[in-house]
């Protein structure tokens, strides 16, 4: 007999026990009493007691109807809801291994995640994805793995640690732990009929599993064509208008919390509809560990949505029943007889303060702490992935080969996130660029051993005035070494600290290292306890505020990890040079022309 989920609920003895307990003929294993049930099927808030038998909900009945149980928990004054489901997550952004991630998010009420190990795959390839599968086994956090579809995210514009085509996708989709194709980000490839991208999408369609999308800035015919290719979902919502267009096109929306400025408009649009569509789910996508510790994951997204005016029951339905229906998991998403006992107890709906968490009938967390010990990691993690020698300050001095002295018009990249090409005239002295105070240097160095490790440099505008440098191997999506700064000594100090630790983040000023966050697993993760990882990143983030000129919402610490994201349809710098994700152009030089 199959015992893995969801087949563990098929056990005849379990069902016989549940049937008897539901009739009061034998005691429940656990009886939850006194709480108000958030019924996401009917939108009611009603008093009910819930009886559990093993991993199964045996009964949801009127308060006080049955009292016979091996263990009873009085939850008077609290709310009961299904466990939260995160429909799109990169665990790597937490900078923790799956075990440590579970320690953090399960007490926050998340009991199921849909993990796209895209970042690990871009470093360690198929063996990295296998590690993600193995490292997720046996946790109190249910992990559905999605096969990374874009490795690298923009072929031809960047080189990562691996290269996935249709054959690799077919292999991953053959694994029972893999639920589908993860976000297809190469929009230009899909719409242009690129053979690699078509093979990958078709592999997903033939498998009968999910094909997830990434539809940033797509609209009109392009948005419709992307759906016609077989792509079903999107989390790249940029405005209320964009959300409505994607809902009308039939996409399942994974409404994410990592772009908070979008949420007020999203709530306004959803509240204007007759009801929140069944195709709205909730995701976190990317959350840094210090934010995850201080604010939460899915529970934090819901808290903010409620503050912006979303009805709490509708929000909880999106994060539970809607998600379960999207995933085809009939055992999840609802507190009802016959369903899996993934249950959260909430102190206050508006603040989404989680008191207790049950996973498959096991009481695993209480008052924001795990009470069930998590098993050790079953397999060794991938290490030694930063294949670079230490760097000299000289490589970070921007120069042009086209002229020795005079004035030159050069390409620049304007502002973080929503980038644009600009040109600007600079003084050239002995071949080197005389940097104005308001121009920042960005360097990308290939670190996987599959391309030249010669640093590529770009000039950034609208990044403010910097007095130090930041280096990181967390750099979506190819995760090459990226360094920002103005002073070559600062840039070298930060870069070399990261190289020496086999990955991570570092801040330097005055030619000296001032903060360092080591991430030796794939150059992305730490095996340390969650609180230590969060504190280490917080120290680097705090140090960055002393050397960088942040100006939210665009000019933020988080912007440093996305400036090499070549698949986004705008200018970026990768290990191959200056790129444009909208046109596929690749420039090997900053030089445009000599200027008078």
Secondary structure, DSSP 8 states (H G I E B T S, - for coil): ---STTGGGG-HHHHHHHHHHHTTSS-BSEEEES-EEEETTTTEEEE-EEEEETTEEEEEE-TTS---BSSEEE-TT-EEEE-EEEEEE-GGGGTB-HHHHHHHHGGGTEEEEEEE-HHHHHHHHHHHHHHHHHHTTT-SSEEEEEE---SSSSBTTB--S----HHHHHHHHTSTTEEEEEEE--HHHHHTT-HHHHHHHHHHHHHTSEEEE--TT--HHHHHHHHHTT--EE----SHHHHHHHHHTT-EEEEESS-HHHHHHHHHHHHHSSS--TTEEEE-B---HHHHHHT-SHHHHHHHHHHTT--HHHHHHHHTHHHHHHHT-TTSS--STTSB--EEEEEETTTTEEEEEEETTEEEEETTEE-S-----SS-------------GGGGS-B-SS-SSEEEEEEEEESSSS-EEEEEEEEEETTEEE--TT-EEEEEE--SSSS----EEEEEESS---SSEEEES--TTT--EEEEES-HHHHHHHHHHHHHTTSEEEEEETTEEEEEEE--BTTTBB-S-HHHHHHHHHHHHHHHHHHS--BTTTBSGGGGGTTT-TTSSSEEEETTEEEETTT--EES-SEEEEE-
